[in-house]
């Protein structure tokens, strides 16, 4: 239902893959390791998390998933965004397959692609 690839609405929003079993990987830009980098030159980082709970919200077509961070490629940056391994993650999916991650700014919306 929510499994698939999600791409950011801007070049710096990142991308997310959610497997059917809830295992997820967010790939984004790491400005902690390179604060002077631009969005075109910044290295990437990954944050892995496992979604354990999925609930249907009252609004038709909206879902909320909760889970926990399982791994981080740059712990220093991840702590700034979401916290250390074991921290809680919230995912909200709205109609039209628009996804928001609790650790991204509300303006960074990810959109589901046709890939699975």
Biopython code that builds the backbone (N, CA, C, O; Angstrom):
import numpy as np
from Bio.PDB.StructureBuilder import StructureBuilder

atoms = [
    (1, "UNK", "N", (0.825, -1.191, 0.000)),
    (1, "UNK", "CA", (0.000, 0.000, 0.000)),
    (1, "UNK", "C", (0.868, 1.253, 0.000)),
    (1, "UNK", "O", (0.666, 2.134, -0.835)),
    (2, "UNK", "N", (1.841, 1.354, 0.927)),
    (2, "UNK", "CA", (2.714, 2.527, 0.932)),
    (2, "UNK", "C", (4.109, 2.204, 0.413)),
    (2, "UNK", "O", (4.932, 3.105, 0.253)),
    (3, "UNK", "N", (4.383, 0.937, 0.149)),
    (3, "UNK", "CA", (5.702, 0.537, -0.326)),
    (3, "UNK", "C", (5.985, 1.167, -1.684)),
    (3, "UNK", "O", (5.084, 1.340, -2.504)),
    (4, "UNK", "N", (7.253, 1.506, -1.907)),
    (4, "UNK", "CA", (7.665, 2.048, -3.186)),
    (4, "UNK", "C", (8.720, 3.114, -3.048)),
    (4, "UNK", "O", (9.250, 3.352, -1.963)),
    (5, "UNK", "N", (9.025, 3.766, -4.180)),
    (5, "UNK", "CA", (10.007, 4.844, -4.243)),
    (5, "UNK", "C", (9.300, 6.183, -4.144)),
    (5, "UNK", "O", (8.247, 6.400, -4.744)),
    (6, "UNK", "N", (9.904, 7.075, -3.373)),
    (6, "UNK", "CA", (9.400, 8.432, -3.228)),
    (6, "UNK", "C", (10.553, 9.385, -3.505)),
    (6, "UNK", "O", (11.641, 9.225, -2.951)),
    (7, "UNK", "N", (10.319, 10.375, -4.359)),
    (7, "UNK", "CA", (11.349, 11.347, -4.714)),
    (7, "UNK", "C", (10.954, 12.721, -4.199)),
    (7, "UNK", "O", (9.774, 13.070, -4.148)),
    (8, "UNK", "N", (11.973, 13.498, -3.816)),
    (8, "UNK", "CA", (11.738, 14.830, -3.282)),
    (8, "UNK", "C", (11.248, 15.810, -4.320)),
    (8, "UNK", "O", (11.500, 15.653, -5.514)),
    (9, "UNK", "N", (10.548, 16.818, -3.853)),
    (9, "UNK", "CA", (10.012, 17.849, -4.739)),
    (9, "UNK", "C", (11.086, 18.854, -5.141)),
    (9, "UNK", "O", (10.899, 19.615, -6.090)),
    (10, "UNK", "N", (12.216, 18.862, -4.421)),
    (10, "UNK", "CA", (13.349, 19.708, -4.783)),
    (10, "UNK", "C", (14.598, 18.833, -4.794)),
    (10, "UNK", "O", (14.581, 17.708, -4.293)),
    (11, "UNK", "N", (15.673, 19.350, -5.363)),
    (11, "UNK", "CA", (16.913, 18.586, -5.442)),
    (11, "UNK", "C", (17.495, 18.230, -4.087)),
    (11, "UNK", "O", (18.243, 17.259, -3.969)),
    (12, "UNK", "N", (17.162, 19.000, -3.064)),
    (12, "UNK", "CA", (17.726, 18.732, -1.743)),
    (12, "UNK", "C", (16.767, 17.971, -0.829)),
    (12, "UNK", "O", (17.095, 17.723, 0.331)),
    (13, "UNK", "N", (15.595, 17.600, -1.326)),
    (13, "UNK", "CA", (14.611, 16.899, -0.496)),
    (13, "UNK", "C", (14.963, 15.449, -0.234)),
    (13, "UNK", "O", (14.545, 14.886, 0.777)),
    (14, "UNK", "N", (15.718, 14.840, -1.121)),
    (14, "UNK", "CA", (16.101, 13.450, -0.947)),
    (14, "UNK", "C", (15.157, 12.475, -1.612)),
    (14, "UNK", "O", (14.266, 12.855, -2.372)),
    (15, "UNK", "N", (15.377, 11.199, -1.304)),
    (15, "UNK", "CA", (14.529, 10.135, -1.832)),
    (15, "UNK", "C", (14.369, 9.058, -0.768)),
    (15, "UNK", "O", (15.193, 8.929, 0.137)),
    (16, "UNK", "N", (13.310, 8.300, -0.893)),
    (16, "UNK", "CA", (12.978, 7.290, 0.105)),
    (16, "UNK", "C", (12.505, 6.034, -0.596)),
    (16, "UNK", "O", (11.766, 6.101, -1.579)),
    (17, "UNK", "N", (12.931, 4.891, -0.089)),
    (17, "UNK", "CA", (12.399, 3.614, -0.543)),
    (17, "UNK", "C", (11.813, 2.902, 0.657)),
    (17, "UNK", "O", (12.484, 2.740, 1.676)),
    (18, "UNK", "N", (10.566, 2.476, 0.543)),
    (18, "UNK", "CA", (9.887, 1.715, 1.592)),
    (18, "UNK", "C", (9.580, 0.334, 1.032)),
    (18, "UNK", "O", (8.880, 0.204, 0.027)),
    (19, "UNK", "N", (10.108, -0.701, 1.688)),
    (19, "UNK", "CA", (9.804, -2.076, 1.284)),
    (19, "UNK", "C", (8.459, -2.485, 1.870)),
    (19, "UNK", "O", (7.957, -1.850, 2.797)),
    (20, "UNK", "N", (7.890, -3.534, 1.331)),
    (20, "UNK", "CA", (6.590, -4.033, 1.796)),
    (20, "UNK", "C", (6.633, -4.457, 3.262)),
    (20, "UNK", "O", (5.611, -4.412, 3.947)),
    (21, "UNK", "N", (7.814, -4.870, 3.753)),
    (21, "UNK", "CA", (7.915, -5.286, 5.155)),
    (21, "UNK", "C", (8.200, -4.121, 6.103)),
    (21, "UNK", "O", (8.378, -4.335, 7.302)),
    (22, "UNK", "N", (8.248, -2.883, 5.580)),
    (22, "UNK", "CA", (8.453, -1.696, 6.407)),
    (22, "UNK", "C", (9.889, -1.212, 6.479)),
    (22, "UNK", "O", (10.137, -0.098, 6.941)),
    (23, "UNK", "N", (10.849, -2.027, 6.030)),
    (23, "UNK", "CA", (12.242, -1.582, 6.017)),
    (23, "UNK", "C", (12.366, -0.420, 5.034)),
    (23, "UNK", "O", (11.900, -0.513, 3.899)),
    (24, "UNK", "N", (12.991, 0.670, 5.467)),
    (24, "UNK", "CA", (13.019, 1.891, 4.663)),
    (24, "UNK", "C", (14.404, 2.516, 4.666)),
    (24, "UNK", "O", (15.156, 2.388, 5.631)),
    (25, "UNK", "N", (14.727, 3.192, 3.577)),
    (25, "UNK", "CA", (15.998, 3.919, 3.484)),
    (25, "UNK", "C", (15.748, 5.285, 2.867)),
    (25, "UNK", "O", (15.224, 5.406, 1.760)),
    (26, "UNK", "N", (16.138, 6.307, 3.615)),
    (26, "UNK", "CA", (16.107, 7.679, 3.121)),
    (26, "UNK", "C", (17.519, 8.051, 2.697)),
    (26, "UNK", "O", (18.472, 7.824, 3.442)),
    (27, "UNK", "N", (17.657, 8.618, 1.512)),
    (27, "UNK", "CA", (18.935, 9.106, 1.018)),
    (27, "UNK", "C", (18.798, 10.601, 0.780)),
    (27, "UNK", "O", (17.935, 11.048, 0.025)),
    (28, "UNK", "N", (19.660, 11.363, 1.433)),
    (28, "UNK", "CA", (19.608, 12.815, 1.299)),
    (28, "UNK", "C", (21.009, 13.392, 1.236)),
    (28, "UNK", "O", (21.999, 12.661, 1.220)),
    (29, "UNK", "N", (21.078, 14.716, 1.200)),
    (29, "UNK", "CA", (22.362, 15.406, 1.129)),
    (29, "UNK", "C", (22.892, 15.653, 2.534)),
    (29, "UNK", "O", (22.128, 15.959, 3.450)),
    (30, "UNK", "N", (24.202, 15.519, 2.697)),
    (30, "UNK", "CA", (24.852, 15.659, 3.997)),
    (30, "UNK", "C", (25.639, 16.965, 4.043)),
    (30, "UNK", "O", (26.782, 17.034, 3.592)),
    (31, "UNK", "N", (25.008, 17.997, 4.592)),
    (31, "UNK", "CA", (25.672, 19.288, 4.705)),
    (31, "UNK", "C", (26.466, 19.411, 6.007)),
    (31, "UNK", "O", (27.161, 20.407, 6.208)),
    (32, "UNK", "N", (26.377, 18.429, 6.882)),
    (32, "UNK", "CA", (27.188, 18.449, 8.097)),
    (32, "UNK", "C", (28.634, 18.123, 7.756)),
    (32, "UNK", "O", (29.557, 18.774, 8.245)),
    (33, "UNK", "N", (28.826, 17.122, 6.923)),
    (33, "UNK", "CA", (30.186, 16.738, 6.534)),
    (33, "UNK", "C", (30.799, 17.758, 5.564)),
    (33, "UNK", "O", (32.022, 17.869, 5.474)),
    (34, "UNK", "N", (29.966, 18.491, 4.851)),
    (34, "UNK", "CA", (30.461, 19.492, 3.896)),
    (34, "UNK", "C", (29.539, 20.715, 3.917)),
    (34, "UNK", "O", (28.698, 20.867, 3.031)),
    (35, "UNK", "N", (29.691, 21.591, 4.925)),
    (35, "UNK", "CA", (28.798, 22.747, 5.041)),
    (35, "UNK", "C", (28.923, 23.743, 3.897)),
    (35, "UNK", "O", (27.987, 24.502, 3.642)),
    (36, "UNK", "N", (30.052, 23.758, 3.207)),
    (36, "UNK", "CA", (30.224, 24.714, 2.119)),
    (36, "UNK", "C", (29.769, 24.160, 0.768)),
    (36, "UNK", "O", (29.816, 24.866, -0.240)),
    (37, "UNK", "N", (29.334, 22.917, 0.743)),
    (37, "UNK", "CA", (28.893, 22.300, -0.517)),
    (37, "UNK", "C", (27.548, 22.866, -0.961)),
    (37, "UNK", "O", (26.733, 23.308, -0.152)),
    (38, "UNK", "N", (27.350, 22.838, -2.260)),
    (38, "UNK", "CA", (26.044, 23.197, -2.822)),
    (38, "UNK", "C", (25.209, 21.923, -2.947)),
    (38, "UNK", "O", (25.709, 20.824, -2.706)),
    (39, "UNK", "N", (23.957, 22.071, -3.316)),
    (39, "UNK", "CA", (23.130, 20.876, -3.498)),
    (39, "UNK", "C", (23.664, 20.000, -4.625)),
    (39, "UNK", "O", (23.411, 18.796, -4.643)),
    (40, "UNK", "N", (24.395, 20.584, -5.557)),
    (40, "UNK", "CA", (24.955, 19.808, -6.669)),
    (40, "UNK", "C", (26.219, 19.040, -6.273)),
    (40, "UNK", "O", (26.560, 18.041, -6.906)),
    (41, "UNK", "N", (26.917, 19.504, -5.224)),
    (41, "UNK", "CA", (28.197, 18.879, -4.878)),
    (41, "UNK", "C", (28.202, 18.178, -3.518)),
    (41, "UNK", "O", (29.176, 17.504, -3.183)),
    (42, "UNK", "N", (27.149, 18.322, -2.741)),
    (42, "UNK", "CA", (27.120, 17.725, -1.396)),
    (42, "UNK", "C", (27.108, 16.205, -1.472)),
    (42, "UNK", "O", (26.450, 15.627, -2.337)),
    (43, "UNK", "N", (27.840, 15.553, -0.562)),
    (43, "UNK", "CA", (27.797, 14.087, -0.516)),
    (43, "UNK", "C", (26.437, 13.612, 0.008)),
    (43, "UNK", "O", (25.700, 14.368, 0.641)),
    (44, "UNK", "N", (26.131, 12.369, -0.267)),
    (44, "UNK", "CA", (24.860, 11.826, 0.224)),
    (44, "UNK", "C", (25.063, 11.082, 1.538)),
    (44, "UNK", "O", (26.170, 10.671, 1.888)),
    (45, "UNK", "N", (23.974, 10.928, 2.234)),
    (45, "UNK", "CA", (23.941, 10.146, 3.463)),
    (45, "UNK", "C", (22.683, 9.299, 3.434)),
    (45, "UNK", "O", (21.758, 9.575, 2.671)),
    (46, "UNK", "N", (22.649, 8.272, 4.262)),
    (46, "UNK", "CA", (21.454, 7.436, 4.353)),
    (46, "UNK", "C", (21.017, 7.326, 5.807)),
    (46, "UNK", "O", (21.831, 7.325, 6.731)),
    (47, "UNK", "N", (19.713, 7.233, 5.972)),
    (47, "UNK", "CA", (19.098, 6.959, 7.270)),
    (47, "UNK", "C", (18.157, 5.788, 7.045)),
    (47, "UNK", "O", (17.200, 5.891, 6.278)),
    (48, "UNK", "N", (18.429, 4.687, 7.706)),
    (48, "UNK", "CA", (17.593, 3.489, 7.597)),
    (48, "UNK", "C", (16.645, 3.446, 8.780)),
    (48, "UNK", "O", (17.027, 3.761, 9.907)),
    (49, "UNK", "N", (15.414, 3.056, 8.517)),
    (49, "UNK", "CA", (14.448, 2.893, 9.597)),
    (49, "UNK", "C", (13.480, 1.791, 9.256)),
    (49, "UNK", "O", (13.314, 1.415, 8.096)),
    (50, "UNK", "N", (12.849, 1.284, 10.285)),
    (50, "UNK", "CA", (11.880, 0.209, 10.126)),
    (50, "UNK", "C", (10.519, 0.721, 10.573)),
    (50, "UNK", "O", (10.354, 1.154, 11.713)),
    (51, "UNK", "N", (9.550, 0.669, 9.673)),
    (51, "UNK", "CA", (8.185, 1.082, 10.016)),
    (51, "UNK", "C", (7.468, -0.102, 10.652)),
    (51, "UNK", "O", (7.425, -1.193, 10.083)),
    (52, "UNK", "N", (6.912, 0.121, 11.824)),
    (52, "UNK", "CA", (6.304, -0.972, 12.583)),
    (52, "UNK", "C", (4.796, -0.844, 12.723)),
    (52, "UNK", "O", (4.113, -1.829, 13.002)),
    (53, "UNK", "N", (4.266, 0.371, 12.532)),
    (53, "UNK", "CA", (2.839, 0.604, 12.716)),
    (53, "UNK", "C", (2.304, 1.425, 11.553)),
    (53, "UNK", "O", (2.921, 2.416, 11.161)),
    (54, "UNK", "N", (1.177, 1.032, 11.002)),
    (54, "UNK", "CA", (0.513, 1.785, 9.945)),
    (54, "UNK", "C", (-0.934, 1.972, 10.336)),
    (54, "UNK", "O", (-1.627, 0.999, 10.633)),
    (55, "UNK", "N", (-1.403, 3.213, 10.340)),
    (55, "UNK", "CA", (-2.797, 3.492, 10.673)),
    (55, "UNK", "C", (-3.425, 4.346, 9.579)),
    (55, "UNK", "O", (-2.763, 5.184, 8.967)),
    (56, "UNK", "N", (-4.685, 4.123, 9.352)),
    (56, "UNK", "CA", (-5.455, 4.942, 8.417)),
    (56, "UNK", "C", (-5.983, 6.133, 9.211)),
    (56, "UNK", "O", (-6.586, 5.969, 10.271)),
    (57, "UNK", "N", (-5.750, 7.319, 8.688)),
    (57, "UNK", "CA", (-6.225, 8.532, 9.356)),
    (57, "UNK", "C", (-7.694, 8.776, 8.993)),
    (57, "UNK", "O", (-8.227, 8.162, 8.069)),
    (58, "UNK", "N", (-8.319, 9.660, 9.717)),
    (58, "UNK", "CA", (-9.737, 9.965, 9.468)),
    (58, "UNK", "C", (-9.959, 10.541, 8.076)),
    (58, "UNK", "O", (-11.005, 10.320, 7.466)),
    (59, "UNK", "N", (-8.979, 11.276, 7.579)),
    (59, "UNK", "CA", (-9.088, 11.860, 6.253)),
    (59, "UNK", "C", (-8.893, 10.760, 5.218)),
    (59, "UNK", "O", (-7.897, 10.039, 5.266)),
    (60, "UNK", "N", (-9.808, 10.624, 4.303)),
    (60, "UNK", "CA", (-9.768, 9.579, 3.285)),
    (60, "UNK", "C", (-8.453, 9.615, 2.510)),
    (60, "UNK", "O", (-8.052, 10.666, 2.010)),
    (61, "UNK", "N", (-7.788, 8.479, 2.412)),
    (61, "UNK", "CA", (-6.566, 8.369, 1.650)),
    (61, "UNK", "C", (-5.312, 8.803, 2.382)),
    (61, "UNK", "O", (-4.241, 8.882, 1.779)),
    (62, "UNK", "N", (-5.424, 9.085, 3.670)),
    (62, "UNK", "CA", (-4.250, 9.503, 4.429)),
    (62, "UNK", "C", (-3.838, 8.399, 5.400)),
    (62, "UNK", "O", (-4.677, 7.801, 6.074)),
    (63, "UNK", "N", (-2.534, 8.141, 5.459)),
    (63, "UNK", "CA", (-1.980, 7.106, 6.322)),
    (63, "UNK", "C", (-0.875, 7.697, 7.182)),
    (63, "UNK", "O", (-0.245, 8.693, 6.825)),
    (64, "UNK", "N", (-0.660, 7.067, 8.307)),
    (64, "UNK", "CA", (0.443, 7.441, 9.190)),
    (64, "UNK", "C", (1.169, 6.167, 9.586)),
    (64, "UNK", "O", (0.558, 5.191, 10.023)),
    (65, "UNK", "N", (2.468, 6.197, 9.427)),
    (65, "UNK", "CA", (3.301, 5.055, 9.803)),
    (65, "UNK", "C", (4.326, 5.530, 10.831)),
    (65, "UNK", "O", (4.830, 6.651, 10.760)),
    (66, "UNK", "N", (4.619, 4.656, 11.780)),
    (66, "UNK", "CA", (5.616, 4.963, 12.806)),
    (66, "UNK", "C", (6.670, 3.880, 12.809)),
    (66, "UNK", "O", (6.402, 2.723, 12.487)),
    (67, "UNK", "N", (7.856, 4.271, 13.174)),
    (67, "UNK", "CA", (8.944, 3.315, 13.257)),
    (67, "UNK", "C", (10.125, 3.900, 13.991)),
    (67, "UNK", "O", (10.011, 4.915, 14.678)),
    (68, "UNK", "N", (11.278, 3.237, 13.835)),
    (68, "UNK", "CA", (12.475, 3.624, 14.557)),
    (68, "UNK", "C", (13.700, 3.558, 13.662)),
    (68, "UNK", "O", (13.794, 2.706, 12.779)),
    (69, "UNK", "N", (14.646, 4.473, 13.900)),
    (69, "UNK", "CA", (15.904, 4.502, 13.164)),
    (69, "UNK", "C", (16.691, 3.232, 13.478)),
    (69, "UNK", "O", (16.832, 2.854, 14.641)),
    (70, "UNK", "N", (17.201, 2.577, 12.436)),
    (70, "UNK", "CA", (17.989, 1.358, 12.632)),
    (70, "UNK", "C", (19.459, 1.542, 12.262)),
    (70, "UNK", "O", (20.304, 0.790, 12.748)),
    (71, "UNK", "N", (19.791, 2.528, 11.410)),
    (71, "UNK", "CA", (21.176, 2.778, 11.018)),
    (71, "UNK", "C", (21.281, 4.163, 10.386)),
    (71, "UNK", "O", (20.314, 4.688, 9.833)),
    (72, "UNK", "N", (22.496, 4.749, 10.484)),
    (72, "UNK", "CA", (22.751, 6.071, 9.921)),
    (72, "UNK", "C", (24.161, 6.089, 9.342)),
    (72, "UNK", "O", (25.102, 5.632, 9.991)),
    (73, "UNK", "N", (24.316, 6.610, 8.134)),
    (73, "UNK", "CA", (25.649, 6.651, 7.539)),
    (73, "UNK", "C", (26.491, 7.777, 8.138)),
    (73, "UNK", "O", (27.716, 7.661, 8.182)),
    (74, "UNK", "N", (25.867, 8.862, 8.599)),
    (74, "UNK", "CA", (26.578, 9.956, 9.261)),
    (74, "UNK", "C", (25.833, 10.287, 10.547)),
    (74, "UNK", "O", (24.938, 11.132, 10.541)),
    (75, "UNK", "N", (26.191, 9.633, 11.648)),
    (75, "UNK", "CA", (25.478, 9.853, 12.910)),
    (75, "UNK", "C", (25.429, 11.312, 13.344)),
    (75, "UNK", "O", (24.435, 11.734, 13.935)),
    (76, "UNK", "N", (26.472, 12.098, 13.068)),
    (76, "UNK", "CA", (26.477, 13.509, 13.465)),
    (76, "UNK", "C", (25.360, 14.279, 12.770)),
    (76, "UNK", "O", (24.687, 15.092, 13.404)),
    (77, "UNK", "N", (25.154, 14.038, 11.493)),
    (77, "UNK", "CA", (24.089, 14.726, 10.767)),
    (77, "UNK", "C", (22.726, 14.157, 11.138)),
    (77, "UNK", "O", (21.758, 14.901, 11.298)),
    (78, "UNK", "N", (22.653, 12.847, 11.274)),
    (78, "UNK", "CA", (21.378, 12.220, 11.618)),
    (78, "UNK", "C", (20.871, 12.704, 12.976)),
    (78, "UNK", "O", (19.669, 12.894, 13.159)),
    (79, "UNK", "N", (21.783, 12.903, 13.925)),
    (79, "UNK", "CA", (21.371, 13.396, 15.243)),
    (79, "UNK", "C", (20.743, 14.777, 15.106)),
    (79, "UNK", "O", (19.787, 15.089, 15.815)),
    (80, "UNK", "N", (21.261, 15.607, 14.208)),
    (80, "UNK", "CA", (20.669, 16.929, 13.963)),
    (80, "UNK", "C", (19.265, 16.804, 13.377)),
    (80, "UNK", "O", (18.367, 17.569, 13.728)),
    (81, "UNK", "N", (19.083, 15.832, 12.479)),
    (81, "UNK", "CA", (17.803, 15.678, 11.784)),
    (81, "UNK", "C", (16.747, 14.965, 12.624)),
    (81, "UNK", "O", (15.634, 15.461, 12.797)),
    (82, "UNK", "N", (17.115, 13.797, 13.142)),
    (82, "UNK", "CA", (16.103, 12.930, 13.742)),
    (82, "UNK", "C", (16.516, 12.370, 15.092)),
    (82, "UNK", "O", (15.656, 12.068, 15.919)),
    (83, "UNK", "N", (17.799, 12.226, 15.331)),
    (83, "UNK", "CA", (18.275, 11.637, 16.576)),
    (83, "UNK", "C", (19.094, 10.401, 16.308)),
    (83, "UNK", "O", (19.270, 10.003, 15.157)),
    (84, "UNK", "N", (19.595, 9.791, 17.364)),
    (84, "UNK", "CA", (20.440, 8.607, 17.206)),
    (84, "UNK", "C", (19.633, 7.363, 16.829)),
    (84, "UNK", "O", (18.403, 7.385, 16.809)),
    (85, "UNK", "N", (20.343, 6.294, 16.534)),
    (85, "UNK", "CA", (19.698, 5.004, 16.264)),
    (85, "UNK", "C", (18.732, 4.722, 17.417)),
    (85, "UNK", "O", (19.067, 4.911, 18.586)),
    (86, "UNK", "N", (17.537, 4.271, 17.067)),
    (86, "UNK", "CA", (16.493, 4.012, 18.059)),
    (86, "UNK", "C", (15.471, 5.123, 18.165)),
    (86, "UNK", "O", (14.421, 4.932, 18.780)),
    (87, "UNK", "N", (15.752, 6.299, 17.573)),
    (87, "UNK", "CA", (14.807, 7.416, 17.619)),
    (87, "UNK", "C", (13.568, 7.123, 16.781)),
    (87, "UNK", "O", (13.616, 6.368, 15.810)),
    (88, "UNK", "N", (12.479, 7.729, 17.174)),
    (88, "UNK", "CA", (11.192, 7.529, 16.499)),
    (88, "UNK", "C", (11.123, 8.313, 15.191)),
    (88, "UNK", "O", (11.640, 9.425, 15.089)),
    (89, "UNK", "N", (10.479, 7.715, 14.197)),
    (89, "UNK", "CA", (10.234, 8.334, 12.897)),
    (89, "UNK", "C", (8.742, 8.261, 12.606)),
    (89, "UNK", "O", (8.107, 7.235, 12.849)),
    (90, "UNK", "N", (8.189, 9.341, 12.090)),
    (90, "UNK", "CA", (6.789, 9.367, 11.662)),
    (90, "UNK", "C", (6.744, 9.649, 10.168)),
    (90, "UNK", "O", (7.465, 10.512, 9.666)),
    (91, "UNK", "N", (5.896, 8.918, 9.467)),
    (91, "UNK", "CA", (5.692, 9.096, 8.036)),
    (91, "UNK", "C", (4.209, 9.363, 7.829)),
    (91, "UNK", "O", (3.363, 8.614, 8.318)),
    (92, "UNK", "N", (3.899, 10.423, 7.110)),
    (92, "UNK", "CA", (2.505, 10.739, 6.787)),
    (92, "UNK", "C", (2.359, 10.724, 5.278)),
    (92, "UNK", "O", (3.110, 11.382, 4.558)),
    (93, "UNK", "N", (1.383, 9.965, 4.810)),
    (93, "UNK", "CA", (1.110, 9.887, 3.373)),
    (93, "UNK", "C", (-0.288, 10.439, 3.136)),
    (93, "UNK", "O", (-1.269, 9.971, 3.714)),
    (94, "UNK", "N", (-0.353, 11.443, 2.273)),
    (94, "UNK", "CA", (-1.605, 12.113, 1.963)),
    (94, "UNK", "C", (-2.115, 11.652, 0.604)),
    (94, "UNK", "O", (-1.380, 11.011, -0.147)),
    (95, "UNK", "N", (-3.363, 11.971, 0.282)),
    (95, "UNK", "CA", (-3.884, 11.627, -1.040)),
    (95, "UNK", "C", (-2.943, 12.127, -2.136)),
    (95, "UNK", "O", (-2.336, 13.191, -2.011)),
    (96, "UNK", "N", (-2.834, 11.357, -3.193)),
    (96, "UNK", "CA", (-1.922, 11.687, -4.274)),
    (96, "UNK", "C", (-0.520, 11.162, -4.028)),
    (96, "UNK", "O", (0.420, 11.521, -4.737)),
    (97, "UNK", "N", (-0.380, 10.293, -3.001)),
    (97, "UNK", "CA", (0.905, 9.684, -2.659)),
    (97, "UNK", "C", (1.987, 10.713, -2.336)),
    (97, "UNK", "O", (3.142, 10.557, -2.731)),
    (98, "UNK", "N", (1.599, 11.769, -1.611)),
    (98, "UNK", "CA", (2.543, 12.764, -1.116)),
    (98, "UNK", "C", (2.961, 12.356, 0.282)),
    (98, "UNK", "O", (2.111, 12.112, 1.138)),
    (99, "UNK", "N", (4.265, 12.279, 0.523)),
    (99, "UNK", "CA", (4.784, 11.757, 1.773)),
    (99, "UNK", "C", (5.610, 12.815, 2.490)),
    (99, "UNK", "O", (6.386, 13.547, 1.876)),
    (100, "UNK", "N", (5.423, 12.876, 3.805)),
    (100, "UNK", "CA", (6.243, 13.745, 4.647)),
    (100, "UNK", "C", (6.902, 12.902, 5.723)),
    (100, "UNK", "O", (6.274, 12.032, 6.326)),
    (101, "UNK", "N", (8.183, 13.176, 5.954)),
    (101, "UNK", "CA", (8.947, 12.521, 7.007)),
    (101, "UNK", "C", (9.078, 13.481, 8.182)),
    (101, "UNK", "O", (9.283, 14.679, 7.988)),
    (102, "UNK", "N", (8.964, 12.967, 9.380)),
    (102, "UNK", "CA", (9.004, 13.821, 10.566)),
    (102, "UNK", "C", (10.313, 14.574, 10.712)),
    (102, "UNK", "O", (10.344, 15.626, 11.349)),
    (103, "UNK", "N", (11.391, 14.067, 10.141)),
    (103, "UNK", "CA", (12.675, 14.736, 10.314)),
    (103, "UNK", "C", (13.038, 15.705, 9.191)),
    (103, "UNK", "O", (14.114, 16.304, 9.216)),
    (104, "UNK", "N", (12.156, 15.863, 8.212)),
    (104, "UNK", "CA", (12.377, 16.842, 7.150)),
    (104, "UNK", "C", (11.481, 18.050, 7.368)),
    (104, "UNK", "O", (10.433, 17.933, 8.004)),
    (105, "UNK", "N", (11.876, 19.216, 6.851)),
    (105, "UNK", "CA", (10.992, 20.381, 6.949)),
    (105, "UNK", "C", (9.661, 20.091, 6.253)),
    (105, "UNK", "O", (9.624, 19.325, 5.290)),
    (106, "UNK", "N", (8.575, 20.692, 6.728)),
    (106, "UNK", "CA", (7.256, 20.431, 6.125)),
    (106, "UNK", "C", (7.176, 20.789, 4.650)),
    (106, "UNK", "O", (6.295, 20.303, 3.941)),
    (107, "UNK", "N", (8.085, 21.632, 4.182)),
    (107, "UNK", "CA", (8.091, 21.998, 2.760)),
    (107, "UNK", "C", (8.720, 20.930, 1.880)),
    (107, "UNK", "O", (8.558, 20.960, 0.660)),
    (108, "UNK", "N", (9.442, 19.981, 2.486)),
    (108, "UNK", "CA", (10.057, 18.882, 1.735)),
    (108, "UNK", "C", (9.073, 17.722, 1.642)),
    (108, "UNK", "O", (8.984, 16.886, 2.541)),
    (109, "UNK", "N", (8.346, 17.691, 0.544)),
    (109, "UNK", "CA", (7.358, 16.640, 0.306)),
    (109, "UNK", "C", (7.931, 15.676, -0.714)),
    (109, "UNK", "O", (8.468, 16.095, -1.740)),
    (110, "UNK", "N", (7.817, 14.391, -0.437)),
    (110, "UNK", "CA", (8.274, 13.364, -1.352)),
    (110, "UNK", "C", (7.064, 12.812, -2.111)),
    (110, "UNK", "O", (5.984, 12.665, -1.538)),
    (111, "UNK", "N", (7.243, 12.513, -3.383)),
    (111, "UNK", "CA", (6.149, 12.040, -4.234)),
    (111, "UNK", "C", (6.452, 10.615, -4.707)),
    (111, "UNK", "O", (7.569, 10.314, -5.128)),
    (112, "UNK", "N", (5.462, 9.764, -4.632)),
    (112, "UNK", "CA", (5.645, 8.370, -5.056)),
    (112, "UNK", "C", (5.819, 8.308, -6.568)),
    (112, "UNK", "O", (5.108, 8.973, -7.322)),
    (113, "UNK", "N", (6.785, 7.490, -6.992)),
    (113, "UNK", "CA", (7.018, 7.299, -8.417)),
    (113, "UNK", "C", (6.309, 6.032, -8.876)),
    (113, "UNK", "O", (5.712, 5.322, -8.066)),
    (114, "UNK", "N", (6.372, 5.751, -10.163)),
    (114, "UNK", "CA", (5.761, 4.554, -10.699)),
    (114, "UNK", "C", (6.564, 3.288, -10.442)),
    (114, "UNK", "O", (6.086, 2.190, -10.725)),
    (115, "UNK", "N", (7.786, 3.420, -9.905)),
    (115, "UNK", "CA", (8.618, 2.254, -9.619)),
    (115, "UNK", "C", (8.165, 1.581, -8.334)),
    (115, "UNK", "O", (7.538, 2.217, -7.487)),
    (116, "UNK", "N", (8.479, 0.293, -8.184)),
    (116, "UNK", "CA", (8.209, -0.375, -6.907)),
    (116, "UNK", "C", (9.359, -1.229, -6.483)),
    (116, "UNK", "O", (9.301, -1.864, -5.430)),
]
sb = StructureBuilder()
sb.init_structure("model")
sb.init_model(0)
sb.init_chain("A")
sb.init_seg("    ")
for serial, (resi, resn, name, xyz) in enumerate(atoms, 1):
    if name == "N":
        sb.init_residue(resn, " ", resi, " ")
    sb.init_atom(name, np.array(xyz, "f"), 0.0, 1.0, " ", f" {name:<3s}", serial, name[0])
structure = sb.get_structure()
